Amino acid sequence: MAEPTETRVAVYIDFDNIVISQYDNVHGRGSFIKEKARAGAGKTAERLEQATVNIGAILDFASSFGAVAISRAYADWAAPANTRYQKQLIERAVDLVQLFNTSGTKNGADIRLAIDVVEDLFRLQDVSHVVIVAGDSDYIPLAQRARRLGRVVVGIGVDGSTSAAFKNACDEFSYYSEVASDDEPVVAVPEPEVIDAPSADPRRDAHDLLVRALRARNNDVDGWVVASALKSRMKRLDAAFDEKRAGYKSFTDFIKANGEIAELEEDGQNRRVRLRERD
């Protein structure tokens, strides 16, 4: 259970918007519609792969603001361009909201998403941050309303497809390329489900989780994050994380053992950590 004083985050993803915007960003403006990439047929399947959206990086970034209380993705999930992400999203506990494409280009995600956000903010008073993953100017009134309700609004959009007015309507804004800059996008492929399978290498898993946590939010002061906050961030990314399970006596010992990637600063009882700069 999250601590009562811990910030809580609600994440809303206009998934069609992000997939289309990223495709156009990689292959040229208007390419998604022109090439009918939604169907994912023929050569467009390979081109969709080249423009894969790194959902894990987006969710990791969102979780750096606090415990994620709500995460929803809005799209026509029957469209092949979106279907390939379903397993990955479900594994990250994202609710998939089905929106049927009624006009050929628009599915009404902006209206449905906006209604859900406002309802959630009145219903869940403890949600402090709203993360909107989109870029349309249609979301400006939503961002303004959420701010009037006292929430911090964080926007994420794709370069070249994000309204300047939407960026200005947010308290904080990051481009997708900045959020996902250090990570390779991964699209899950169907495979037999394994339930509660023990990790073959818990130390490697803990190491990888540490990297994710440090990369998730590089706008900490000079890259530094308090060690206790870093551990909380890691547990938000993976609730099962425990440094003792990986063979370390304490979290400090764990950080010191991973000195090749994490820089530790100790000042009495105060400890701060940041991602070590690459040579």
Beta strands, then each sheet from edge to edge (+ up, - down):
strand 1: 8-14
strand 2: 67-75
strand 3: 95-98
strand 4: 127-133
strand 5: 152-157
strand 6: 172-175
strand 7: 225-226
strand 8: 262-267
strand 9: 270-275
sheet 1: 3+ 2+ 1+ 4+ 5+ 6+
sheet 2: 7+ 9- 8+
end
